[in-house]
Amino acid sequence: MARQLADLRPGLVEPFGRALPGARAAVLSRLWRALAFEPLPWIAGRERTRDGLTVRLADGRALRGPDADPFAVDGSVTEVRLAGTAYDDPASLAEGLEVPHGKAFAAELAGSVASLALSRADSAAAPAASAPSWEWEQRVVDGHPYHPGCRYRPGFSVADELAYAPEHRPVVRLRLMPVDRDSGPVSGTWPAEWRDGGRLLLPVHPWQAEHVLRRSEDAGGFAAHPLMALRTLAVPGGPQVKTALSTRLTSSVRDISVGSVLSSRAVSAFAESLTPLLGGLLHVTRTLGAACDGTADLAAVVREAPEVYAGEGERVLPVAALEAAGPAASSSWLDEFAVMALRAGLRLLELGVALEAHGQNLLVVLSRDGRPVRLVYRDLADIRVSPVRLARHGLRLPEGVPARIVTDDVAALRRKLFGSLVAGSLGAAAGSAEALAGLLRRAVGELPSTPDREALLRDPLPVKALTLMRLSPDRPGDLWTHLPNPSSA
């Protein structure tokens, strides 16, 4: 990467070199968390001692390192010893484990380290307080707080990273590609400015156009700013556009399926109908329109910008950007935010909707003086909905909601919300198991007792087994494990 940087951005070569040790430690810390807590089949046992943690492998070797806090985000693990040999590089450690799919995983970790170092080398100061939310999103440098592949983007060259990745703050020109109105489904109202007679003009990410569609023609384009999801971009003064981008981001290849285009408006209208039951506590950005050419390779979803729900003098930030923005520094601020987020999440769960409220999907509206005043949620693609719970409250599952997101399994519903909101958003904001325990006890103590609330305080906490997922290519979908519940310890 350094050689490519010398040609593309020579001024970043030295900062990149300085950032590499910290990037290795950050990724190694995420990997060590997985080795300490995930149900990896080749781990025979774990033992905590006064000196740290020993992980015993099925082949008789032992891994030794510091005690692991599942909610730490400080990247403090700088060395792990495998059979007496010290490793400070997560890719070398993954290869040294000699486990199935380990070599491919090691390559991912090497890419994650390099990309994270580049991200840190090109970081910038915080924008003005009045800046739009996309500017704050672009200050999220480290990516997913717990995923070892936090910055790995297969198929992206260094030039692609600099041109398209949000942390490098580029302006991306989305291309408008014409498709016949009848070639694929359209949901909602497609913007008039993206129509050409009987044809629809679909916004296409330039990487997708070049590497997947391999099309050079278009009908114009417009500038947009990439958000944390990379394939979703903010149109200045307008909506946000989710584009098809067929590369894997962290754990999965994300696309916009024909089915999701068909169902997007129905799911959006359903979620919108529930928000009045929350008394203004949480709003959901509406899906305005979705369209495709009959495939997942050429598709787009247009939705409201979160600023729609911020009043004069207020600003709205993704939860993942709170550290960069500064308001989450005090425990009193975190307490206010946690009460608000848990009240909204648990109320919706009681009604029958489990949000995937991780730091990218959940946003908080801040008052002039930086206090949290309401929440905004975006991207309904992976929520879960329970018809039985809806019926208890006199609500009905509308037509058009895809079967993929429908379940009455209590464990699956709690797993979706608790794994994203508590183990993800609140865990990363708290930064340690001890801090999260206190935060949960204080916040949940202000909420009415429900079976879900009691389970949150009592039961082991579900989290995605992110490394197991990467080492299990033959097992599609999410895999889960459970962490000791910090509030019941």
N, C-alpha and C positions, 0 to 999 in steps of 0.2 A: 504493500500500500504506500509506503514512503516514496518509492520510485515514481508511482503514478501521481502522488501529490506534488512531487518536485516539478512535474510537467504542468499540472492543472492549477495548483495553488501553492507555490513555493513558500509562501509565508506561513503555511500551516505545518511544514515539515518539522520544525523544532518543537512547537507546542504539541504536536502529535506524539513525538518521542517522549516528551515529559509526561504525557497523559497515559502512556501504556502501562506502567506499573499499577497505577490506581485502577485502570480498567481491568487488568488481570485480577486484582483483588476483589473488585466488585462482582465479576462473573464467578470467581472461585467461591465467594461467599454464598451466592445463589446456588451453586452446585453443592456445596457442603450442606446447606439447608435441606436439599433434596436427599442427600445421602443420610442425613440424620432423621428424616421423618417420613419419607415416601416408602410405599410397600414394594421396593425393588426386589425381584425374585431371587437375585443372587446375593442378597444380604441375609446372613444367618442370625445375626443378633446385634444388639447395641448395648453398651455399658457406659454409664456416666460415672466418672471418678472425680477426685479433687483436682486432677490435672486437666480435665476436659472430657472429651467423648472418644470412645473406641468403637469403631464399626467393624464387625467381624464378617468377612466374606465367606461364601460357601466353599471356596477352594482352600480355606485355612489361613489366608493372609488377613492382616488387620490394617485398618485405616485409623490414624489418630490425629485429632485436631482439637481446637477449642470447643467448649460447650456451645451448642447452637441454640440461638433464640429464634424461633420461627417467624417473628415479626420484626426482626432487626433489618434495617435498610442502610446501615453505615458502611458496608463493604469492608469490615474489619478483619476478615479472614485472609491472611497473607501467606499462609503455608499449611499444608496438610501432608502427613507422612504416610506412605503406603509401603508396608513391609520394610520399614526403616529408611526408605528413600524419601527425601523432602521434595515436594512439588509446590511451586508458586504459580504455575501456569495451569489453568483448568483444562485446556485442550490436552496437554501432556498427561495430566492425571486421568482424564477420560480414556485416553488410549492405553494407559498403563493398567487400567482396571481389567482389560481383556474380556469384556462382556459382549454379548450379542448386540450388533449395531453400534458398538462403541466407537469404531473408527469414523463412521459417518457423523456421529454425534460430536466427536472431537473436532472435526472440520467445522461444524456449526459453531462450536464454542470459540474456535480461533477466529472465525468471522465475526462473532459477537464482540469479542475483545477489541478487534481492530476497528469495527464500526463505532463502538462505544468510545474508544480513544479519540477517534476523529470527531465524534459528537462533542466530547468535552473540550477538545482543542479549538473548536469553532464556536464555543458558547459565547453568549453576549449578555450584556447587562439587562436588567429588567426594564420593560417599557414603561411609559408614563401610566399613571393610575387610570387615566381615562382611555387607554388603548382598548381596541376591540378584543374580544375573547380569543380570537385566533392568534394574536400576538403573544398572549400569555401561554397558550398551548405550545407554541414553538419554543418556549423556554424550558420545556420538560426534556432534559438532556439525557437522562439515564434509561428511559423506556420503562418497561414492566418492572416493578420493584422486586419481584421474586423469581422471574423466569431467567434461567441461565442464557437462553437465546434472546435476551432482552433487546439486542440491536442487530440480530442476524437477519439479513434480507437476501435470500438466494436469488440469483439472477441479476442483482444490482452491481454494477461496476462502481468504482470510486466516483467516476463522473456522474453516474446516476444518483448516488447518495447526495452529492453536492447539489445536483439539479432538482431533486424531487423530495428529499427527506425534510420533514418539517423543522427539525432542530437546526438545519442550516439556513432557514428563513428565505427560501427561494420564492420567486413568483413563477408559477407554472402556467403555461398557456394550454388550457384545455381545448381540444379540437372538437368541432361540431361535425358529426358524420351523419349524412342523410340515410334514413331507412323508410321504406314504404309504410304508411299508416297501418296497413293490414298485415304486415309481416310478422308482428308479434303483439303480445298484449300491452295495453296501456291502462294504468290505474290512476284514478284521480284526474286532475286537470293539468295537462302538459302546458308549460309556459308558452304564451303566444309568440314571444321573441325567438323561441326555438322551434318554430314551424316554418315550413316552406311549401305552401300550397297543400297538396295531399301527403307531403312527407313530414316526418318528424326529424329534428336535428338533435342527435344524442351527444351529450358531452362525453368525450373519450380522453382518458389519461394518455399523454404522449408515449409513456413506456408501453402501455397496452397496444397502442396503435403500431408501434415499431416492432415489438417482439412477439405479439400474439396475433393481432389482426393482419399485420404486415401490409397495411394500407397507407398510401401517401396522400390520397385525395381527401379533401374535407370541404366544408362549406363555411369556412371562417373559424373563429374561435374567440376566446376571451381569457383574461388573466384571472387567476385564483390563487388562494393561499392554502397550502397543505396543512391539515390538522394532524393530531396525534395518530389517527388511524391511517395516515399517509394517503390512502385512496379516497378519503373524504376531504373536500376542499371548500373553503369559504369564498363566496363571490362578494367582492367589496360592495357594501351597501345592499346586499341581496341575500339569497338563501344559501344553504350549504348543499353541496352536490356529492353524493356517493357514487363513485365511478367503479366500473369493473377493472380490477387489477389482479391478474391471475398469477400472483407470486405468493409464497407463504409468508405470513406475518406472524411471528412467534410460533404458535403451535399448529396453525391450520392454514390451508389455502382458502382464502375468503373469496366468494364470488357473489354475484347477484343472480340467483336462479330465476327461471321463468315463473316458478311457483311463488317466490317471494315478491316478484313484480305484481302478480295477480292479486296477492293477498295484502299488499302493503297498505292500501287505503282503508280496507276493512279493519285491519289491526290498529291503525292509527285512530280511526273514528271510535273504535271500542275503547282504547286507552283514554282518549279525550273525554269520553262520556263518564269516566270514573273520577276524573280530577275534581269535579265539584264536591265529591264526597270527602275530599281532603281539606276543604275549607281554605283553599289558596296556598296550602303548604307546599305543594309540588305541582309543576306543570310539565306536560310532555310536548316536545316540539312536534308539530304536525307534519306528516308526510303530505306534500302538496301534489306530487305526481311521480309516477314510475313508469318506465317503458323499456323494452328490449326488442331485438330483432328476431326473437324466437330462440335465442341461445343465451348462455351466461357470459359469453365473451364480449358482447356489445350490449350493455345495459346501463341504466343510470336511475338513481332515486334522488328526488329533489325534496328537501325538507326545510322548515323554518330555521332561521338562525336563532340561537338561544337569547340574543339581545332583545328579542321581541318581548321577553318576560322581565326585563330590567327597566325600572322607571328612571326618571331624570336624576342624574347624579349617582345612580347605582351602576355597578359593573358585575359581570357574570364570569365565573372562572370554573373550569373543570377541577374536580377535587385533586387530580394528579398535579395540577399547577399551583396548589396552595403553598407549597414550600417555597417555590420560586417567587410567589407574590408576597409572602410574608405574613398574612393574617393568622395563620395557624400556629404561630409561635407560642401563644399563651395557653395554659390549660383551661382557662375560663372560656376562651374562644372555641377550643375543641369540644368542651362540654356542651356549649350551645349548639354547635354543629351536630354533634352526635345525637343529642336529643331530637333535633329536627329530622335528621336522616333516619333514625330508628323509628320515630313516630310515623313518618310517611311510609317507610318500607314495611313495617309490621302491620299497619292499617291496610295497605294494599294486599299484603299476604293474607290477612284475615278475610278480605273480600274475595280473594281468589286469584290474585296476580302476583307472581314473583318476578321482581326486576333483577336484571343483571347489572347491579349498581356499582360497578368498579369505577376507578378514578377517571376513566375516559368517558363513560356514559353519564355519570352523575356530575352535575354542575351546581354551584351555589351562587346565589345572587347576594352581593354585598352592599350594604348601605354606604352612605358617604363616609362614615367613620369606620368602615371595615367590618361591621357586624353581619353575621349571616341572617338574612331575612326570609328567604324562600329558596326552594330547590327547583332545578330544571333537569329533566331526564331526556335523553335522546337515544335513538337507535333501538327499535323494538324487535329486532330480528331474532333475539335469543331469549326473550322473556318466556315464562311458563304460565299457563292459565288453567285453573281448575273449575270445571263446570259444576261440581258438587258444592264447592265453596261459594261460587256465584249464586247458586240456587238458594242457599241458606239466607242470602240477603235480598232475595227477590230479583236477582239479576239473571240475565240470560246470555249465553255465549252466542254471538251473532254469526250469521252465515259468512263464509269467506275466510274465517280464521283457520290457518293451516293445522292439520292434525299433528304435525311435528312439535308444536309448542303446547299441545293440550295434554294435561295429565292430572290425575287426582292423587298421585302418589305423594304422601305427605313428606317423605324423605327427599324426594326429588325437588319439591317446591322449596323446602327449607334450604336444601343444598344450594339451589340457585341464588337465593337472596343472601344467606349467611356467608356463603363462600365468596361472593363478590363484595358485598357491603361491609361485612364485619372483618373477615379474614383479609380482604383486599383493601378497600378504601380506608376504613378506620384503623386497621392494623398498620398500614404503611404510614398513616398520619401520626399514630401513636409512637411507632418506632421501636417498641419492645413489648414483650409479653406482660411485664409488670405494669407498664403505662396503659396498655390496652385493657388489662383487668380493672384498673381503677376507673378508666373511662367508661367501660361497660356498666360497672356497678352503679356509678353515679347517674349515667344516662337512663338506663333501664329502670332504675328506681323511680323515675318520674313518669313512667308509662303505665297504663292500666294492665292488669294481669290477664294474659291470654295463654292458651297452650303453647303458641309459638314463642311468646316472651319467655316462658318458663324453660322451654327447650333451649333457647339461646343462652340462658344463664347456666344450664345444667349439663347439657349433652356435649360430647366431643365436637369440635368445630370442623365442619367440612371444608376442604380446600382441594383445588385441582392438583393432581399429581403431575406437574408439568414436565419433569424429567422422565418419569415413567412413560408419559405420552410420546415423548420424542424417541424413546428407546423401544417403543412398541408399534412399529409402522403397520403391523398386521391387525391392529385393534383400533378401528376408526372411532371418532367421537371422543368425548371427555372421559377421563379416568380420574377417580377421586381417592383421597385418603382423609384421615381425621387427625387433627391436632388436639392435644390436651386443652380443655376449655380454660382459658386464663382466669375467667371470673369465678370458676368453681375450685380453683387450686387452693 
